[in-house]
């Protein structure tokens, strides 16, 4: 077994998948590798190509989740896709994450719905709750928040519940 940056052993399966990303150079940087988990940082302009590789070559066949994290000090959002596999030999239980940092002032990135149709609901939720804009998504309209919602996305750290004091 190889060893991760934290000094723990990384199973050979995870190490093997991690090494596949070396062919992309600066386009895909492995953030961490540990048992059943692998996170890869990608630039938004490379997201579609890397996601296509993940689907076609690495055999991760469905998007299990899309999350967004607000980093207000850096003025960035990090959008993270989590992928799993039901058909890939030996990949059950493994989660591969592709994360992309985008500026808060320009939170656009390409939709992955054409590669992973299961990203549909997850991209819609992330768009509405954190403000990411997934270009090419066929239906990003409101579906969770009230129709008359006029405030900022509620999962941004700048959002404050009406009527609450700052100290609470």
C-alpha positions in Angstrom: 0.0 0.0 0.0 1.1 3.6 -0.6 1.0 6.2 2.0 -1.1 9.4 1.9 0.0 12.9 3.0 -1.4 12.2 6.5 0.8 9.1 6.9 -2.0 6.6 6.7 -1.9 3.7 4.3 -3.8 4.2 1.0 -5.3 1.0 -0.5 -4.0 0.0 -3.9 -7.4 0.5 -5.6 -7.6 4.2 -4.5 -3.9 4.7 -5.4 -4.4 3.2 -8.8 -7.4 5.5 -9.5 -5.5 8.5 -8.2 -2.6 7.9 -10.5 -4.9 8.0 -13.5 -5.3 11.7 -13.0 -1.6 12.4 -13.5 -2.1 12.4 -17.3 -4.0 15.7 -16.9 -1.2 17.6 -15.3 -2.4 21.0 -13.9 -6.0 20.3 -15.1 -6.7 17.8 -12.3 -4.9 17.8 -8.9 -5.6 15.0 -6.4 -6.5 16.8 -3.2 -6.6 13.6 -1.1 -6.8 9.8 -1.3 -7.9 7.6 1.5 -9.9 4.4 1.8 -13.0 4.5 -0.4 -12.5 8.2 -1.1 -10.7 10.3 -3.6 -11.0 14.1 -4.2 -9.7 15.8 -7.3 -9.6 19.6 -7.8 -10.4 20.7 -11.4 -10.7 24.1 -13.1 -14.2 24.9 -14.4 -13.0 25.0 -18.0 -11.7 21.4 -17.6 -14.7 20.1 -15.6 -16.6 18.5 -18.6 -13.5 16.8 -20.0 -12.5 15.4 -16.6 -16.0 14.3 -15.8 -16.2 12.5 -19.2 -13.0 10.7 -18.3 -14.4 9.7 -14.9 -17.5 8.3 -16.6 -16.0 6.6 -19.6 -12.6 5.5 -18.5 -12.9 5.1 -14.7 -16.4 3.6 -14.8 -18.0 5.9 -12.3 -21.5 5.7 -13.6 -23.7 8.0 -11.5 -23.6 11.3 -9.7 -24.7 10.7 -6.1 -24.6 14.3 -4.9 -23.5 17.9 -5.7 -22.6 20.2 -2.9 -21.5 23.8 -2.6 -19.3 25.5 0.0 -19.0 29.2 0.5 -15.6 30.6 1.1 -16.4 34.3 1.7 -12.8 35.3 2.7 -11.5 34.0 -0.6 -14.6 35.2 -2.4 -15.1 31.7 -3.9 -17.6 28.9 -4.0 -16.4 25.3 -4.2 -18.8 23.1 -6.1 -18.2 19.4 -5.5 -19.6 16.5 -7.4 -19.6 13.0 -5.8 -19.6 10.0 -8.1 -20.2 6.3 -7.4 -20.3 3.2 -9.5 -22.7 0.3 -9.6 -21.2 -1.3 -12.7 -17.5 -0.7 -12.4 -15.6 -3.8 -11.3 -14.4 -3.4 -7.8 -15.6 0.2 -7.4 -18.7 -0.3 -5.2 -18.4 1.7 -2.0 -15.9 4.1 -3.6 -16.7 7.8 -3.8 -14.8 9.9 -6.3 -15.2 13.7 -5.9 -14.5 16.4 -8.5 -14.3 19.8 -6.9 -14.2 23.1 -8.7 -13.6 26.6 -7.2 -15.3 29.5 -8.9 -15.4 33.2 -8.0 -18.4 34.3 -6.0 -18.9 37.2 -8.4 -19.0 34.7 -11.4 -20.3 31.4 -10.0 -20.8 29.8 -13.4 -19.6 26.4 -14.4 -20.8 23.9 -17.0 -23.6 21.5 -16.1 -22.7 17.8 -16.1 -26.2 16.6 -16.8 -25.3 15.5 -20.4 -22.6 13.2 -18.9 -24.4 12.3 -15.7 -28.2 12.6 -16.0 -28.4 11.9 -12.3 -26.9 15.3 -11.7 -30.2 17.0 -12.6 -31.8 17.4 -9.2 -28.5 18.0 -7.4 -27.4 20.8 -9.7 -30.9 22.4 -9.4 -30.7 22.3 -5.6 -27.1 23.6 -5.5 -28.0 26.4 -7.9 -30.9 27.5 -5.7 -29.4 27.1 -2.3 -25.8 28.5 -2.9 -26.2 30.5 -6.1 -24.1 28.4 -8.6 -25.1 28.8 -12.2 -24.8 25.5 -14.2 -24.6 26.6 -17.8 -26.4 24.2 -20.2 -28.7 22.8 -17.5 -32.2 22.6 -19.1 -34.2 23.5 -16.0 -32.6 25.6 -13.2 -35.8 27.3 -12.2 -36.9 27.6 -8.5 -38.3 24.4 -7.0 -37.3 24.4 -3.3 -37.6 28.0 -2.0 -40.9 29.9 -1.9 -41.9 31.6 -5.2 -41.6 35.0 -3.7 -38.0 34.5 -2.3 -36.0 37.6 -3.0 -33.1 37.2 -0.6 -29.6 35.8 -1.3 -29.2 32.0 -1.5 -29.8 30.7 2.0 -26.7 28.5 2.2 -24.3 31.4 1.7 -22.6 32.5 4.9 -23.7 36.1 4.4 -27.4 35.0 4.7 -29.1 35.9 7.9 -32.5 34.6 9.0 -34.9 37.5 9.3 -35.6 38.6 12.9 -32.4 36.9 14.3 -29.8 38.9 16.2 -26.2 38.6 15.0 -25.1 37.1 18.4 -27.5 34.2 18.1 
